[in-house]
Amino acid sequence: MKQALTYTFFLISLFLPVTSILAEEEQPITKPVPLSEETQVCILCHRNYTPGIVEDWLNSRHAKITPDAALEKPELERRISNDSVPEPLRSVAVGCYECHTRNPSAHEDNFEHFGFNINVIVSPNDCKTCHPVEVNEYSVSKKAYALENLQKNPLYHSFVETIMGLKEVKGTEITHLPASESSKAEACYACHGTRITVDGMKTISTETGDILVPNLLNWPNHGVGRINPDGSRGSCTPCHPRHSFSIEVARKPYTCSQCHLEPDVPAFEVYRESKHGNIFFSSGHEWNWDPVPWIIGKDFKVPTCATCHNSLLVTPAGKTVVQRTHDFGARLWVRIFGFVYSHPQPKDGRTYLIKNKDGLALPTAFDGEPASEYLIDENEQVRRKTEMKKICKNCHNTDWADKYYTKFETTLNETDKMVLSSTKLMFKAWKEGWADISNPFDEMIEHKWMTQWFFYANSIRFASAMSGPDYATFKNGWWELTTNLYELQDLVQSKESKE
């Protein structure tokens, strides 16, 4: 191995001296960060073939600090959570070789590449080498189980297959056919993730000859619940894009807008319309996006998604407001993305384990009764709400925050009542045989019912949570919720009049 490395290094260095790798970069440090010989070889070759990747990495924090140096920082400023990083990795920058060679025996995508054994995909289990706390928090979240929650929940699976499925018309009858995995990977699974497997090896032709690489199926994908070739679930790169792994990118709402957007989860659009969003889009370019911890009022002026959901926040005096978390539901007491109603947050990220009183894998019954056994109790709801209010109260007084939360909870209650009204009409249709409940998603009358909660009720809830008045009223809001209910009533009454 050492001989192969030395020979490869010698050949490539004939074309580009190693000493130039970091010398060309403007570094904010006085002493160059040492690179392992293996990473130097990777860079010297890939600088010619994938220069964008190399430049991204050269500008990253990984390229500019070693784990040993990172651990010397005060505890609140650390971005590394493992004080037992393996010895060979401690004194060099976190480079190509350090990330792409972890846990090779677990990786089906591991292959021999110019004398090195390389994993194509860096998984959360590999990131865990330096970031175990973050990975452990993420691994129990709903995001980590996003793919399995779609595939292992019979209702969600039926929903995906029905919506995504191809349709053929014979006469006046529509026949449903399965959608390809490729189509689903560009739709639901783009955000939820795919299961990436290895189907042997394939040949890629390059300017210097043919290269054998693993043939990955359901790739590329950076969905939050992706199942990786080492069996781990999740992906860090939806928020921290490779190879910069930028905390600035993760903190800005554009990142969340990749998946959390209208019509079903209109968080980004509502934020853009809100007073917070107005200030961010006006002056966010002046903020300090990189520091850890993040100082309220000094580094940023109003919250972004990351502020409320997961960032480590302190006051200008250095007092901790909330701790960092990579379980993005850890501060949430209620789940406003209702399927079918809003409800307390699940206890477990594996929501496919939930069973309501009717035996369905839903957090509430169709009449709105919560499956309380699987949801957090009232004490935990109060604790989480108090944690979230801490953030609000660093800019707003107690009365303002309390009344805001009361208004929000009133909105949840009223939208749930409107959904219940539509569900009563839908049950009338199912009971009378005007629609087939065996698949509650494949008929026009059922689509009217689905849009009531999947689009309109959800839109109002997000608008209430983040102050987007037009989304609460007209843009998929109360106007559409009311109109849709009347249209559903008309459909049911027209069926009834024909009896």
Summary of the structure (lengths in Angstrom):
residues: 499
radius of gyration: 25.8
end to end distance: 80.5
largest distance: 86.2
contacts: 1549
relative contact order: 0.08
helix: 47%
strand: 11%
